[in-house]
């Protein structure tokens, strides 16, 4: 069950991941990965244009973010191509038709240990920064900004380049 699974508890923020016998990198912050700024697609981009952009820029995936800043999900090159080729989606349809809306988010201040737990089940995590936004009448809301997309390969590359053994 989930409530007795430490990795699920860490991933969902119910358990502190600073535990004994963890690798040297476990408690380092996600910001240590020095991720590059992600390619962002707006929801109205067509599937054909998304494929072209991802291939041209050399990306496998990109977050789909509304102009308001709301993160709608993630689009992958392989899913977009297979959906179009299978006839489930037309080239001209918006990329939101092939967007994964189930994704994990992580902050720059979260630990690489937490990220590791997320990446055991998810192919990627979207790195976000939350900030308070106030409007003219003084009411506030929280806005999330996408800072990057991190994969298991990013974590593995960091660990292997900085191995302290």
N, C-alpha and C positions, 0 to 999 in steps of 0.2 A: 504494500500500500504506500501511497505517496508520503504520508505523514511520518513514516519510519525510514524513508529514503533520504539520506543526508544530502546527496547531490541535488535532488529535487528541492529540498528545503533551502539549500544555498542558492540555487538558481532563482528561486522565487522570493528570496530575501527574508526567510524566516529563521535562518541559522547563520551565525557568523562563520565565515570560512577560514578564520585564522586558527588552524588546528596544528597539532604536533605532527611531525614526520611528513611534512609536505615538501615538495621540491623548492629549491632556492628562489624560484620566480613566483611562487604561489601568491604571495602577498603584495607583489608589485602592482602598480596601478596600470590600467588599460592605456593611459596616456603615454606610457613608456614605449608603446608599439610604434609611435610616430607615424600614424596612418596618413596616407595622402587623402586630399579632399575627394569625395566621391563624385561620380557623374550622377546627376539627378535628372529624372524624366518627369515632365508634367503629365497629368492624366489624359490630356487630349492628344498626345503623340500617338500616331498610328502604329500598329504592329510592324508594318513594313519599315517605317522610319526608325522605330526602336531597334530592329534587327540591324539596319544599316549603321546606326550610331554605335551600337555595342561592338559590331565587327570593326568599324573604322577606328574606334578608340581603344580596341583591345580589351574590352571588359566582358566578363561572363554574366554579370548581373548589375542591376542598378535600382536604387530606391525610386519609387514613384511617390512624388510629394505634390500636394495641391499648392496653388499659389499662396494660400493662407498659411502654409507651413505644415498642415496636417499630413502625417505620414500615412499613405494609403496602403503601402506594402512594398513588395520587391518583385521585380520582373527579371527572369533569367533568359539568356539567349536560347538555351536548349528547350525550355518549356514553350517559349514563343514560337520557335521554329516547328516543334512537333505539333503544337496546336493548329498552326496554319496548314502544315502539310497533311494533317489528319482530317482537315476540313471542318474542324470545330470552330474556327475563327477565321474571318476574312482578313487579308492584308490591310484593308482600309479601316478596320475597326480599331477603336482606341485600345491602347496598351492595358487599360484597366481590366479588359476581358481576360487577360492572362496573368494578372498580378496575384502573387501570393499574399493573402491578407493575414496569414498566421506567421508571425516572426517575433524574434526576441530582441529586446532593446537592452543596451548596457551603457553606462556612463563612463566618462574618462576617469573618475575617481573610484570606480569599482575595481576589484582585484582581478588579476589574471587567473586566479583560482576559480572565481565565479564564472569568468569567461570560459574557462576550460570545461566547467560543468555544463554550460549552455551548449558548447560546441560538440559535446558527446552525443547530443540528440538532434541538433539543428545544424544545417550546413553553413550558416552564417549568423552573425548578430549585427544589428544596426547600432552604431555608436551615436548616441544623442547627447545633447546638452539642453537642459531645461532652464528657462529664464522666465521671470515674471514680466508680464506685459500689462500696462495700465492704459485705459482709454480716457477720453475727455471727462467723464463723470467720476473718475477715480476708482472704478471697479477694475479688478484685476483678473487675469487668467494666466495659465501657464502655457508657454509655447515651447515646442521641442524643435531643435535644429539638428539636422543630420550632419554629423562630423565625419562619418566614415562607415565602411562596411568591413567587418573583420571575419576571416575564415580560419579554419583550423591550420591551414598552410601558413597564414600570417603569424599565428602563435608559434608554430613549429619552427619557422624561420627565425623568429626572435630568440627563442630558447636555444637553438643550435648555434647562432652567431654569438650569443652572450653566455654560453655554458661556462659555469664557474667551477666545474669539477676539476 
